[in-house]
Amino acid sequence: MRNASFYLATVLIWGSTWIGIKLQLGVVEPLVSVGYRFTLAAAILVLWCLARRLPMRFSLQEHGFIFLQGVLLFACNYLLFYIAELYIASGLAAVIFSTIVVMNICNGALFLKAPIDSRVVIGGAFGLIGIGLVFHRELAAFSLADEEVRGALICVAATFFASLGNIVSARNQKNGLPVIQSNAYGMAYGALVMLLSGLLAGTPFGFDPSVAYVGSLVYLALFGSVIAFGCYLSLIGAIGADRAAYSTLLFPLVALTISTIWEGYRWTLPATAGIGLILFGNLFIIRRRPTALPQRLAGVNAGATRDHSPHR
């Protein structure tokens, strides 16, 4: 039940952040906006850790891996997506980000020696096909114009950084690093890298006092960063990076629902079929594969009190 709650929260929150990112673009440089976002998010998490008296001391080596997680997840990943949305629609960016399902499977096998689960591969294939059907008009309108190609390639690079960050997070949790404190330090490191990069590059540190910018900044920092990342990275530790990443296939559906309400999106037969495939793939991938125990071992394991499955 806990994993299901984390899964739902991740999908609903991150599915709505694509519009928030769009509202951040314009007056303030993307690099600076990312720095602002994670400075605020890190401050919220640090205050929470102090209020809860959570242990905040880690070794130099542990800080090194937290720093790596922060740079990949909370700096490079987001900076590239902010830049990409200057060139392509947020819906298309969400579609490209869905490929993190495949990237996490490959990177998990490469770096963590994690076995490739055939159910994840099959379910992910259904989901990707479904996403393609839902956004068939956007994908059909995609041209080889320089800006669109540039935006798509930037999205692919951003997704790859996000996947590497997922793998580092899985490694950190496997080695006993707590999610909340790791996120607090990681977001602080990511914000520091962004802000220092801005200073070195001579980027103007402007600020947009409009309701749209400030409101989206607070929403992205508190909900999109603090709450959603806490849920998502907890899922990675509980069910694995490949299964957790499947939630990204549902993000575009949330964005599409918001678009229906606020932008008058019109549903089509292919889009409806695509949703069916996504939901089927989602059910297929999160259901546990039944394991048959040899009869001579069944009695031994029947008395076991600790569940070692990834769904505990």
C-alpha positions in Angstrom: 0.0 0.0 0.0 2.9 2.3 0.8 4.5 1.7 -2.6 1.2 2.3 -4.3 0.8 5.6 -2.6 4.3 6.7 -3.5 3.7 5.6 -7.1 0.4 7.5 -7.4 1.9 10.7 -5.8 4.9 10.5 -8.1 2.7 10.2 -11.2 0.3 13.0 -10.2 2.9 15.5 -9.1 5.5 15.0 -11.9 2.8 14.7 -14.5 1.8 18.3 -13.7 5.3 19.8 -13.4 5.8 20.0 -17.2 3.5 23.0 -17.3 5.3 24.4 -14.2 8.6 24.2 -16.1 7.0 26.0 -19.1 5.9 28.9 -16.7 9.5 29.2 -15.5 10.8 30.1 -19.0 11.1 33.6 -20.4 12.5 36.2 -18.0 14.9 34.2 -15.9 17.7 32.1 -17.5 17.1 28.3 -17.3 20.3 27.7 -15.4 19.4 30.3 -12.8 15.8 29.0 -12.4 17.1 25.5 -11.8 19.5 26.9 -9.2 16.6 28.8 -7.5 14.4 25.8 -7.5 16.8 23.4 -5.8 18.1 26.0 -3.4 14.6 26.4 -2.1 14.0 22.6 -2.2 17.2 21.9 -0.3 16.4 24.5 2.3 13.0 22.9 2.9 14.5 19.5 3.3 17.4 20.6 5.6 14.9 22.3 7.9 12.8 19.2 7.9 15.8 17.0 8.8 16.8 19.4 11.6 13.3 19.5 13.0 13.1 15.7 12.9 16.6 15.4 14.3 17.6 13.1 11.5 21.3 12.2 11.3 23.1 14.5 8.8 26.7 13.3 9.1 28.2 11.2 6.4 31.7 10.2 5.4 33.6 11.9 2.6 33.1 9.0 0.3 29.4 9.0 1.0 29.2 12.7 0.3 31.0 12.0 -3.0 28.2 9.7 -4.1 25.5 12.0 -2.9 27.2 14.8 -4.8 27.2 12.6 -8.0 23.5 11.9 -7.5 22.8 15.6 -7.0 24.7 16.7 -10.1 23.0 14.1 -12.3 19.5 14.3 -10.9 19.2 17.9 -9.7 21.4 19.8 -12.0 22.3 18.4 -15.4 18.9 16.6 -15.9 16.8 19.6 -15.1 18.9 22.2 -16.8 18.7 20.3 -20.1 15.0 19.8 -19.9 14.4 23.5 -19.1 16.5 24.4 -22.2 14.8 21.7 -24.3 11.4 23.2 -23.7 12.5 26.4 -25.3 12.5 24.5 -28.6 9.8 21.8 -28.3 6.4 21.3 -26.7 6.3 20.1 -23.1 4.2 17.1 -24.2 6.8 15.9 -26.6 9.5 16.4 -23.9 7.3 14.2 -21.6 7.1 11.5 -24.4 10.9 11.5 -24.8 11.5 11.3 -21.0 9.4 8.1 -21.0 12.3 6.4 -22.6 13.9 6.4 -19.1 12.2 3.0 -18.6 14.5 1.4 -21.2 17.5 3.4 -20.1 17.1 2.3 -16.5 16.9 -1.3 -17.5 20.1 -1.0 -19.5 22.0 1.1 -17.0 20.8 -1.1 -14.1 22.2 -4.2 -15.9 25.4 -2.4 -16.9 26.3 -0.6 -13.6 24.4 -2.6 -10.9 24.5 -6.0 -12.6 20.7 -6.1 -12.1 18.9 -8.9 -14.0 16.7 -7.7 -16.9 13.1 -8.7 -16.0 11.2 -9.7 -19.1 7.9 -8.4 -17.5 9.5 -4.9 -17.3 10.6 -5.1 -20.9 7.2 -6.3 -22.2 5.2 -3.9 -20.0 7.5 -1.0 -21.0 7.0 -1.8 -24.7 3.2 -1.6 -24.3 3.6 1.7 -22.5 5.9 3.2 -25.1 3.5 2.2 -27.9 0.6 3.6 -25.9 2.5 6.9 -25.4 3.1 7.1 -29.1 -0.6 6.6 -29.8 -1.7 9.2 -27.3 0.7 11.8 -28.8 0.4 10.6 -32.4 -0.5 14.1 -33.6 2.4 15.8 -31.9 4.8 13.1 -33.1 3.4 13.3 -36.6 3.9 17.1 -36.6 7.6 16.7 -35.6 9.8 17.9 -38.4 13.5 18.0 -39.1 13.7 21.7 -38.4 16.9 22.6 -36.6 15.3 23.8 -33.4 13.1 20.7 -33.0 15.9 18.3 -33.6 18.1 20.2 -31.1 15.3 20.1 -28.5 14.7 16.4 -29.0 18.4 15.6 -28.7 18.7 17.7 -25.6 15.7 15.8 -24.1 17.4 12.5 -24.8 20.6 13.7 -23.1 18.6 15.0 -20.1 16.8 11.6 -19.8 20.1 9.8 -19.9 21.4 12.0 -17.0 18.2 11.3 -15.1 18.7 7.5 -15.6 22.3 7.7 -14.4 21.0 9.6 -11.3 18.5 6.9 -10.7 21.2 4.2 -10.8 23.4 6.2 -8.3 20.4 6.7 -6.0 19.8 2.9 -6.1 23.4 2.3 -5.3 23.3 4.8 -2.4 20.2 3.3 -0.9 21.7 -0.2 -1.3 24.7 1.1 0.8 22.4 2.4 3.6 22.2 6.1 2.7 18.8 7.5 3.7 16.6 9.0 1.0 15.6 12.3 2.8 19.1 13.3 3.9 20.6 12.2 0.6 18.1 14.4 -1.3 18.7 17.3 1.0 22.5 17.3 0.4 22.0 16.2 -3.2 19.7 19.1 -4.0 22.0 21.5 -2.3 25.0 20.3 -4.3 22.9 20.5 -7.5 21.8 24.1 -6.7 25.4 25.0 -5.9 26.7 23.6 -9.2 24.1 25.5 -11.1 24.6 28.8 -9.3 28.4 28.6 -9.5 28.2 27.7 -13.2 26.0 30.8 -13.7 28.5 33.0 -11.9 31.5 31.6 -13.9 29.6 32.0 -17.2 28.5 35.5 -16.4 24.8 34.6 -16.6 22.5 37.4 -15.3 20.8 36.5 -12.0 17.4 38.0 -12.7 14.1 37.3 -11.0 10.5 37.4 -12.2 8.2 38.6 -9.4 5.0 37.6 -11.4 2.5 35.2 -9.7 3.0 32.7 -12.5 6.8 32.5 -12.0 6.8 32.6 -8.2 3.9 30.2 -7.9 5.4 27.7 -10.3 8.8 28.0 -8.5 7.3 27.2 -5.1 5.2 24.3 -6.6 8.2 22.8 -8.4 10.5 23.1 -5.4 8.1 21.8 -2.7 6.0 19.3 -4.6 8.0 18.6 -7.8 11.3 18.3 -6.0 10.9 17.6 -2.2 7.8 15.4 -2.1 7.9 13.7 -5.6 11.6 12.9 -5.4 11.2 11.5 -1.9 8.4 9.2 -3.2 10.2 8.2 -6.4 13.6 7.5 -4.9 11.9 5.5 -2.1 10.3 3.5 -4.9 13.7 2.9 -6.5 14.9 1.4 -3.2 11.8 -0.7 -2.7 10.9 -2.0 -6.2 14.0 -1.2 -8.3 14.9 1.5 -10.7 13.3 -0.3 -13.7 9.9 -0.7 -12.1 9.9 2.7 -10.5 10.8 4.3 -13.9 7.6 2.9 -15.4 5.7 5.6 -13.6 7.2 8.0 -16.1 5.0 6.5 -18.8 2.0 7.9 -16.9 3.3 11.4 -16.6 2.1 12.5 -20.1 -1.4 11.2 -19.3 -1.6 13.6 -16.4 -0.3 16.4 -18.6 -2.9 15.5 -21.2 -5.7 15.6 -18.6 -4.6 19.1 -17.5 -4.5 20.1 -21.2 -8.0 18.8 -21.7 -9.3 21.0 -18.9 -7.3 24.2 -19.6 -6.4 24.0 -23.3 -9.3 22.2 -24.8 -7.4 19.1 -25.9 -9.6 16.8 -28.1 -9.6 13.1 -27.4 -9.2 10.7 -30.4 -9.6 7.0 -30.9 -5.8 6.4 -31.1 -5.3 8.4 -27.9 -8.0 6.3 -26.1 -6.4 3.1 -27.4 -3.0 4.4 -26.2 -4.3 4.9 -22.7 -5.5 1.4 -22.6 -2.1 0.1 -23.6 -0.4 2.2 -21.0 -2.7 1.0 -18.2 -2.3 -2.6 -19.4 1.4 -2.3 -19.4 1.4 -0.7 -16.0 -0.7 -3.5 -14.5 1.5 -6.1 -16.2 4.8 -4.6 -15.0 3.8 -4.1 -11.3 2.2 -7.4 -10.7 4.6 -9.8 -9.0 5.6 -12.9 -10.9 4.6 -16.0 -8.9 7.5 -18.1 -8.0 7.2 -21.8 -7.6 9.3 -23.3 -4.8 10.5 -26.9 -4.9 8.4 -29.0 -2.6 11.3 -29.8 -0.3 12.0 -26.1 0.2 8.4 -25.0 0.7 8.2 -26.2 4.2 11.5 -24.5 5.1 10.4 -21.2 3.7 6.8 -21.4 5.1 8.2 -20.5 8.5 10.3 -17.6 7.3 9.1 -14.3 8.9 11.1 -11.8 6.8 10.1 -10.9 3.3 13.1 -10.5 1.1 11.1 -9.5 -2.0 11.6 -6.1 -3.6 7.9 -5.3 -2.8 8.3 -5.4 1.0 
